[in-house]
């Protein structure tokens, strides 16, 4: 919704849109690779629970297929590492 709004308001001056999903639930990533909506099999749950989805929203895909500049996945270990770093910053990092 935000990416679509920015595309409408800012046109060619919109920011780049990078769609990021958990590697264990990357239905939009698979859809982008295939060029059509793809449902993926359920696997182990992800720590990124609010992003755990196995079939893309057709409404969201209609927008992201037009304005998604890049699609990527994040592995569980990387997500946990970043969450820990954010929870316990080092040095003077607030």
N, C-alpha and C positions, 0 to 999 in steps of 0.2 A: 504494500500500500504506500509506504513512504517513497520507495523507488519510483513507482508510477506517478505519484504526486509531483516529485521533483522533476521528472521528465516532462510533465505537462507544464509546470510553472517555469522551468529554466531552459527547456528545449535543448539545443545543442550545447549549452553551458552547464548541463547537469553533471553531478559527480559520477565517476565510474562506479558501476554496481558490481560487486563481487558477492556471489551467493555462496555461503559457507554452510556445510552440513556435517553431522557426525558421519564418520566412515561406515559405521554400523547401520545407518538409516539414511542412505544417500539416494533417495528416490528422485530428487530434482537433478542431481548430478547425472544419474543414469538416464534420465529423460533428456537432458541437454546433449549427452553423447549420442543418443538414439535419434534425436530430433522429433520425438513424439512421446506422449505420456507413457511411462513405464512404472509398473508396480514391482517392488522388490520383495524378496522373501524376508520374513521376520527372522532375526538372529538374536544374539545376546542383547540385553538391554544396554542402553548407553547412559553414561553419567550426564549427558546433555539432554535430559529427559524432555524438556519442553520442545526440543527439536526432533524428537523421535517420531518419525512418520514414514510409512512404507508405500504410500501412494500419493503422488503430487496433487495438489488442488488444481483443478482445471482453470479456475479463475486466476490463481496466482501464476500458473504456467503461461497463460495468455499474455500476461504482463512481462514476466521474466524472460520469456523466449525472445521478446523484442528488445529489451533494455539490459538484460544480463550481459555484462562485458566479460565476466569470467565466472567459472564454477569450480569449487574446490571442496575437499573433505578434510576433516581434522580427526586424527586418531585419538583414541581414549587417553593414552599416556600423555600426549601433548596437552589435551584439555585439562587433565588433572594437574599437570605441571604448572600451567598458567593460572589455574584457580588457586593453587598453593602460593604462587608468587604474588598474586593479587591480595590474598589473605594475610600474607606475611612479607611485606616489602622489605628489601634490604637497604641498609645504610640510611641515608636521609630521604629516601623516596617515600613520599606521603601515601 
